[in-house]
Amino acid sequence: MSIKTLGAALAATLLLAGCATHVPLTSEQIGRISANTPATDLNAILGKATVAARYDVDADGQNYHVRRLALKTGTRMKKVTVCTKTCNLVDRPVAVTTHYLLIQEMPSQKLLGWGTADELSKNPDSRIASIMPKLRLADTAGVPAAPSR
């Protein structure tokens, strides 16, 4: 392979990598989750949804693993410029998302809670109540509460 061909292939790879997007979670996927969903089934339900952050949280002597994903809540139109011989503004649909959290007890990986931060903050379960302040602090700071897996 020539240097020119190798350079073109590398440029194409970098260009495509720059176009990679996050895959949001859908309400259909959320509807299939229950408190009795085993960890392997939960991973299958999530499919290719992109995990935006992972946190390991210790609260009241118990370890929890938290995943933050983007939940698609709607669609909006965004104007983009498309240029061929001339340039035109074109409307393109863009997903509107919100943060969605999945909390699992460790090491059993039992699903303890799932929902938005606001929903989980109102949850009457004391275990979730002990996790949320630490999780909000870590999420706001943009750093994991403990080393991620």
C-alpha positions in Angstrom: 0.0 0.0 0.0 1.5 3.3 -1.0 1.9 6.2 1.4 -0.7 8.2 -0.5 -3.3 5.5 -0.3 -2.5 4.9 3.4 -2.8 8.6 4.1 -6.2 8.8 2.3 -7.4 5.7 4.3 -6.3 7.3 7.6 -8.0 10.6 6.7 -11.3 8.8 5.8 -11.1 6.9 9.1 -10.6 10.0 11.1 -13.4 11.8 9.2 -15.9 8.9 9.9 -14.8 8.7 13.6 -15.6 12.4 13.9 -19.1 11.7 12.7 -19.8 9.1 15.4 -22.8 10.0 17.5 -24.3 8.9 20.7 -27.2 6.5 20.4 -30.0 7.6 22.8 -32.2 5.3 24.9 -35.8 5.2 23.8 -39.0 5.1 25.8 -39.7 1.7 24.3 -36.5 0.3 25.9 -37.5 1.9 29.2 -40.9 0.2 29.1 -39.2 -3.2 29.0 -37.2 -2.6 32.3 -38.5 -3.8 35.6 -37.1 -4.3 39.1 -36.8 -8.0 38.3 -34.8 -7.5 35.1 -31.5 -9.6 35.4 -28.3 -7.7 34.5 -27.8 -9.7 31.3 -31.3 -8.9 30.1 -30.8 -5.3 31.1 -27.7 -5.1 28.9 -29.7 -6.7 26.0 -32.6 -4.2 26.5 -30.1 -1.2 26.4 -28.7 -2.6 23.1 -26.5 0.0 21.4 -27.6 2.9 23.6 -24.5 4.9 24.5 -23.5 5.0 28.1 -22.4 8.7 28.7 -20.9 8.1 32.2 -20.3 5.3 34.7 -20.1 5.8 38.5 -19.2 3.5 41.3 -20.8 4.9 44.5 -20.4 3.8 48.1 -23.3 4.7 50.4 -24.1 3.4 53.8 -21.6 0.5 53.5 -23.1 -0.7 50.2 -21.6 -0.4 46.7 -23.6 0.7 43.7 -22.9 1.0 40.0 -24.6 3.8 38.1 -24.8 4.3 34.4 -25.9 7.6 32.8 -27.5 7.5 29.4 -29.3 10.0 27.2 -33.0 9.3 27.0 -34.7 10.5 23.8 -37.6 12.7 24.8 -38.4 14.2 21.4 -37.1 15.7 18.2 -36.4 19.2 17.0 -35.4 20.6 13.7 -31.9 22.1 13.2 -30.8 24.1 10.2 -27.6 22.8 8.5 -25.8 24.1 5.5 -25.4 21.7 2.6 -23.1 22.7 -0.2 -22.9 21.2 -3.7 -22.7 23.7 -6.6 -24.5 26.1 -4.3 -25.1 26.2 -0.6 -28.6 25.8 0.9 -30.0 25.7 4.4 -31.7 22.4 5.1 -33.8 21.3 8.2 -32.4 18.1 9.8 -34.1 16.3 12.7 -32.1 16.2 15.9 -32.9 14.2 19.0 -33.8 16.0 22.2 -32.5 14.1 25.2 -32.4 14.2 29.0 -30.0 12.3 31.4 -31.4 8.9 32.5 -29.8 6.9 35.3 -29.7 3.1 36.0 -28.6 2.1 39.6 -27.5 -1.4 40.4 -26.5 -2.9 43.7 -23.1 -4.5 43.6 -21.8 -7.2 43.5 -25.2 -8.8 42.7 -26.0 -6.3 39.9 -29.6 -6.2 41.0 -31.4 -3.2 39.5 -32.3 -0.9 42.3 -33.6 2.1 40.5 -33.9 3.8 37.1 -35.2 7.2 35.9 -34.1 10.8 35.6 -32.2 12.4 38.5 -35.4 14.3 39.5 -37.5 11.1 39.5 -34.9 9.2 41.6 -34.5 12.1 44.0 -38.2 11.7 44.9 -37.9 7.9 45.3 -38.9 6.8 48.9 -36.2 4.1 48.9 -33.6 5.2 51.5 -30.8 3.4 49.5 -31.5 5.6 46.5 -31.8 8.7 48.7 -28.3 8.0 50.1 -26.9 7.7 46.6 -28.4 10.8 44.9 -26.4 13.6 46.6 -23.1 11.9 45.9 -24.2 11.1 42.3 -25.3 14.7 41.7 -22.0 16.1 43.0 -20.0 13.7 40.8 -22.2 14.3 37.8 -22.0 18.1 38.1 -18.2 18.0 38.6 -17.9 15.7 35.5 -15.8 13.2 37.4 -16.8 9.7 38.5 -17.7 9.2 42.1 -15.2 6.4 42.2 -13.0 4.7 39.5 -15.2 3.6 36.6 -15.2 0.1 35.3 
